[in-house]
Amino acid sequence: MRALLIAAALFVAAPAFAQPPVSSAVLTDAARAPAGRTIIDGATWRCDGGACTATGGANQPAARACRRVVARFGAVSAFAYKGVALTAAELATCNA
């Protein structure tokens, strides 16, 4: 009975253990990707070629986070911050 109660408690608490949404960017120029990790506004970015992902980061709009990444890594063809993906128009503004 005790094991059943523990299992039920863990099942209910599972969302608390869920991973936060990951941020991602696809660089238009993979040569500008950093070799190691780069921290921008508290987010730890790591790139594999032109595909970059990040965990953590400040609470800010995705558009602002995009501008900060573009300032360091160059233009992006796709961008999502904490699960919020930018539209084509937002990407154009970010890259401007």
C-alpha positions in Angstrom: 0.0 0.0 0.0 2.8 2.4 0.9 4.5 1.8 -2.5 1.2 2.6 -4.3 0.9 5.9 -2.4 4.5 6.8 -3.3 3.9 5.9 -6.9 0.7 8.0 -7.0 2.6 11.0 -5.4 5.3 10.8 -8.0 2.8 10.6 -10.8 1.1 13.8 -9.6 4.4 15.6 -9.1 5.7 14.6 -12.5 4.9 18.0 -14.1 7.1 19.6 -11.5 10.0 17.6 -12.8 9.3 18.4 -16.5 12.1 20.1 -18.4 11.5 23.8 -19.2 11.1 24.6 -22.9 14.3 24.8 -24.7 15.4 27.8 -26.8 16.8 27.3 -30.3 18.3 29.2 -33.2 19.4 28.2 -36.7 22.2 30.4 -37.8 22.4 31.5 -41.5 26.2 31.4 -41.3 27.3 28.3 -39.4 30.9 29.6 -39.4 29.9 32.3 -36.8 28.8 29.6 -34.4 30.8 29.7 -31.2 33.0 26.7 -30.5 32.0 26.4 -26.8 29.2 27.5 -24.7 28.1 31.1 -24.7 26.0 32.8 -22.0 23.6 35.5 -23.2 21.2 37.0 -20.7 21.5 34.0 -18.4 20.8 31.5 -21.2 23.6 29.0 -21.9 23.9 28.5 -25.7 25.7 25.6 -27.4 25.9 25.2 -31.1 26.5 22.1 -33.3 27.2 23.6 -36.7 24.5 26.2 -37.4 22.0 24.7 -35.0 22.1 26.2 -31.5 20.1 25.4 -28.4 20.0 27.0 -25.0 18.7 26.3 -21.5 17.8 28.8 -18.9 17.7 32.5 -19.5 16.1 35.7 -18.3 12.3 36.2 -18.5 12.1 38.4 -21.6 10.2 38.5 -24.9 11.4 36.1 -27.6 12.0 39.0 -30.0 14.4 40.7 -27.5 16.2 37.4 -26.9 16.5 37.0 -30.7 18.1 40.4 -31.1 20.6 39.6 -28.4 21.6 36.3 -30.0 21.9 37.9 -33.5 24.2 40.6 -32.0 26.6 37.8 -30.9 26.1 35.0 -33.5 24.8 36.8 -36.6 21.6 36.4 -38.6 19.2 33.5 -37.9 16.8 31.7 -40.1 14.7 30.3 -37.2 14.4 31.2 -33.6 12.5 30.1 -30.5 12.9 31.3 -27.0 11.5 29.2 -24.1 9.1 27.5 -26.5 7.9 30.7 -28.3 8.8 30.6 -32.0 9.2 33.8 -34.0 7.2 34.3 -37.2 8.9 35.2 -40.5 8.1 38.8 -40.0 9.5 38.8 -36.5 12.7 37.1 -37.8 13.1 39.8 -40.4 12.9 42.4 -37.7 15.3 40.5 -35.5 17.9 40.2 -38.2 17.6 43.9 -39.3 
